[in-house]
Amino acid sequence: MPSLPPIGPLPAPDAAAVLEPGAPVDVRLTLGVLQRGHADPTVQSRPEGVWLVFRQPGTGDPVTLLVRPAASPHEPGRVPVLAWGPGARAAVAAAPALLGLDDDWSGLDALLAAGVPGLPAAVVRARRAHPGLRLPATGRVVDQLLMVVLEQKVTHDQARSGWRWLVRRYGDLPPAPAPEGMRLAPTAEAVRRVPSWEWHAGWVQPAQSRAMLRVAERARALDRLGAQPLGAEDDPGSVVARLCSVPGLGPWTAAETVQRTHGAPDTVAVGDFHLAHHVGEALTGRRTDDAGMLRLLAPYAGHRQRVVRLIGLAGYRFSRFGPRLAPADHRGR
């Protein structure tokens, strides 16, 4: 990660708290899954901590939030949280969920201690090396959907470029003292006002822009899902099912969203281009498909997304097959 200068001195926050979770919390690793690349205008990891700028669901109040890491990501410690702006108090109150302090890994830890067959030693070591990893829950469904839709069937570079373009062009300045260059994600109203030809300039595909407009049109109802329990996978009223009822949103988009909005510990992104292959290689040494991935993860029901996160941290060098995708940039044509 590029070295960034610290911000300071900071003005007095509008709201603040010092969280004492009584267990390790790795702030940077936990919140890192919310950051779309090092240049993400909405999330920045800097020497003084992790900065996030966003609007509170329901009220739309803007907030700049700074989460300072504990002294050690491996030991219980104090986690200071500072916030500025109209949404400061609500953001500080929601900080425990944001940091996944209710994300209970004890069940998976018991499985790991019992030596469940089929789980490689590297995955077990990853858990021991990262005891402070949590699954964050932002509660901000629309913001996450806008990010994830931009990642549908494109390269990471293209998705991150599209996100930076959208936020910088249509987002707003956050409350001070957010670091220079940070921006609030655009409101649903701003997304609806994006001219059709502008999406092309942002390297956003037509199917993606159509899905984003549908998200923006349903923004109020979708954001209410952030406070709703996930529900069972086969429940037609579950959050995932409600998301999939929106045209242009499928199981992959819904899973990638609730993993961040609800800290979903058991929701796996089916349909990902690489994930099934990586899980198969990690657990068996061979690539597999989505059905095979779900069979391999079945012994860890209730914790499948936690196992996927540990596989990502285990240090595997996954094989690559097929041509590398280098999409042509037609924005200037």
C-alpha angles and dihedrals in degrees: 000000000000116000112253126193117249120255116235164217092004125209119242109284123242089228134006142171139179111225118209104188096173090227135070116284119186099203097187096045094044096048094036091084088066094058118090100206130321092286096053105141092210102050127035131175109209136163093272094049143280117321121204127180121193147127122263113250113251098014101045089219110160121234140180111210129192119192113192116207121243117254090264131016088212100055134050110270147150118284114199116209121193127183138185132192138041092306095050100109094047091047093052090048089053094046095099090059091043089056093045094241089155091049100115114205095172094102093053091042088056090052091049092048090051090055100239108211115250099030109115121231090242091064092049090050090050090059091049091048093049108036090151096062112122134171108245124223114204098172088213103121101169095050091051093046091053090053095045096045088058088058095056111124097335136102122272090248092053092046094049092046090053092049093050091048093049095047097042094046101039105019127092136237112270125227115283137292093040111133116266113277097027117128138182114248112257119270121246088255091055092050091051090053095054106117114239093243092053092066088063090053089054093053090246116148120233093246090052095049091049091052091047091052090052089051090050092049091054096037098123094052093041094051090054087064088069090076094042121097112251097243128203120313092243094047111109088209095054121118092250092051091048091051092048090054089070111091110250094026118101138173094282093052092045093049094048088050101048091045085069104028097045103019086240105199097190104035112108123192104243113194097038113145095229109015100085091047092050094048091048093050093046096049102033108009090246134092118250141179131248094276090049091048092053091049091051092049095045094095088061096052109162091029105050096121090047089055090049090053091050091050087055090053096044096088100244119164102218122207119247124214133181131027120316113251113238105169116207115248108232097167094110095049 
